[in-house]
Amino acid sequence: MIKKVSVIGIGAVGAIYAWRLSDYLGYENVRVIVGDDRLKRYTSSKISLNGTNIDYQFVSPGMQVEPADLLIIATKNHHLPQAIEDCASHVGPKTTIISLLNGIDSERMLAQRFGEEKVLYAFTTALDSTREGTRIDFSTEGIIYFGEKNNKDSERLQEMASLFTQAKIAFQIPENIERELWAKFMVNVSINTLSAITRATYGDCASIPAIKAMIIDTQREVIALAKAKGVVGLDESYIEKYQKIFASLEYYGKTSMLQDIEAGRTTENDFFCVRASELGRELGVPTPLIDALGRLAAGSEAVQAKRNY
């Protein structure tokens, strides 16, 4: 039974799920791990969700605590190495770890540090939250997909399902979690990247023909990569599925990568297009669109960073 939860990463994704779990389990049973600088910031200016201030239970990385039953990683990819060390004291023999990071590498990194038996494969999608400072606004809370690496049922899957049901967190346990993880990677490489380059909102990505066509062509390159990698079942139906998902989101909502570009923050381009290009070279699969988009995204990030300096 899951009674103690720890969360690291209190941005537009982690804040919503930490709030839902705190509301159900009690704020004293959900610990949000933050560094001293962030703790001071959140103490002076509380995190708000849709205008309501939330009193999370913050703990510092060095604090000795009772190990968590469930540890949720919700940072950005470039923060993961530090996050792994910061949450180490929250991991015990019976801790289950899920990563809600974008990309296809975080589970491997967590397994290397804490043991493969502790890690469930997971990601979140259909979440349209935007963050400005400590204010987070959203119209949909997204869906968490999770599953065992071998796609078998397990006691901890059922415990997670029970917890999320009671906490009012939407979830799915898919038939093949690796395929779904790659489908989300397909979205990250295409929609996130193109939105950041063009400054397109969710609605723009779904309705402007030139952007929509480029998204679909890029997704086809990712499907080719997945096939070469041995991922079974990622096909054109997933392109249609995610077109419908993004068309259903708030029109003026923005992808996380576009929000990062506009704020002058480091983007996850290295874990999207750059990573996909690396895989293309390793697998002998041509990825000309992905290669070009990765370079354009890097250039766009550099230009915006200069403007925000």
Secondary structure, 3 states (H helix, E strand, C coil): CCCCEEEECCCCCHHHHHHHHHHHHCHHHEEEECCHHHHHHHHHCCCEECCEECCCEEECCCCCCCCCCEEEECCCHHHHHHHHHHCHHHCCCCCEEEECCCCCCHHHHHHHHHCHHHEEEEEEEEECCEEECCEEECCCEEEEEEECCCCCCCHHHHHHHHHHHHCCCCEECCCCHHHHHHHHHHHHHHHHHHHHHHCCCHHHHHHCHHHHHHHHHHHHHHHHHHHHHCCCCCCHHHHHHHHHHHHHCCCCCCCHHHHHHHHCCCCCHHHCHHHHHHHHHHHCCCCHHHHHHHHHHHHHHHHHHHHHC
